[in-house]
Amino acid sequence: MSPAGEPGPAGEKLLDVVDLAKTFPNGTRAADDVSFTVARGETLGVVGESGCGKSTTAKMVLRLLQPDRGTVTFAGTDVLRARGRDLKEVRRGLQLVPQNPQTSFNPRLTVRSSLEFNLRAHGVARRAWRSTVDDMLVRCGLRAEQGDSYPHELSGGQLQRAAIARALVTGPDLVVCDEAVSALDKSVQAQVLNLLAELQSDLGVSYLFISHDLSVVEHISDRVLVMYLGRVVEQATAGSLYRDPAHPYTKALLSSAPGAPGERIVLTGEPPNPADPPSGCTFRTRCPWVMDTCAAERPLLAVTPTGSLAACHLNLTSRPALAAPSPA
């Protein structure tokens, strides 16, 4: 079995992120040695509490934010060092669907104009603009004539479909979905998730799908990366992670989801200050299974018996289900 940090045998590595780190001027460690890969045609879900570094990591992948260290390689190109034509090709191949489409569209432009701007920026011939935009709008569940609407004339779900169309209109290889359905009603969320799956099947696009909603991530992801306080604490296939989580933090997250089976694990205390994280394992101040070694040594990601990767000092072989600890 391949470790969950790598694509399977048939997966060609499209995105390779190694040891990304970012500390802001106020001392906040938003990302601390974050590493992962995304294969062609794959969806990697990224989940964790607010402030864990999900969106910061996405911005560094998109080169919207410069990391302090680390590398991002996309389709063989060093993203952080790309210039000129190479950088333009990276921009075309890496696109973003943001959380709130109302703020990502220019209210003075029609939806069509916004999509055509993306085509113009990447050198698509003007004669192809209308047919390309119409085709993508229809693929995303809109009518071609809705492209002539202004953003305020569309519902939230329709505008998010337009945002997906804008991201896909240049034919990217990977789309970063940063909380792309969190602002939508549950029924509309399901429709948009199904749309993303259909588009992936039709176009072969990969997704880096960021969300705090575990049920959403389970629905769409092939593999899942769990972050806590800027660090990756677990990587696993979606089936393995939801069936048999290897890290205590993942276990607690899953147990807190509505309708989750078994006993709920209640974490005590607040997340630590990211500007002054605990020594060793950053989760130890809230972990029900904390040990002395957790404060002295930082756990590194290691392969578990199920083939996932987890950063935890616990003997996972002897604790396969991480049963809830007995009350003191």
TATA-V698887 format. One record per run of one state. SS is the DSSP state (@ for helix, = for strand, . for the rest). FROM is the first residue (numbers start at 1). LEN is the number of residues. Records with the same first field share a line. If there is no record, write none. Layout:
SS=FROM-LEN ; FROM-LEN
//
This chain:
.=1-12 ; 24-5 ; 40-3 ; 48-6 ; 62-7 ; 75-2 ; 79-5 ; 98-3 ; 105-5 ; 122-4 ; 140-4 ; 149-1 ; 154-2 ; 169-5 ; 179-7 ; 204-2 ; 211-3 ; 221-2 ; 229-2 ; 244-4 ; 256-36 ; 297-5 ; 304-5 ; 311-18
==13-11 ; 29-11 ; 43-5 ; 69-6 ; 77-2 ; 94-4 ; 110-1 ; 150-1 ; 174-5 ; 206-5 ; 223-6 ; 231-7 ; 302-2 ; 309-2
@=54-8 ; 84-10 ; 101-4 ; 111-11 ; 126-14 ; 144-5 ; 151-3 ; 156-13 ; 186-18 ; 214-7 ; 238-6 ; 248-8 ; 292-5
//
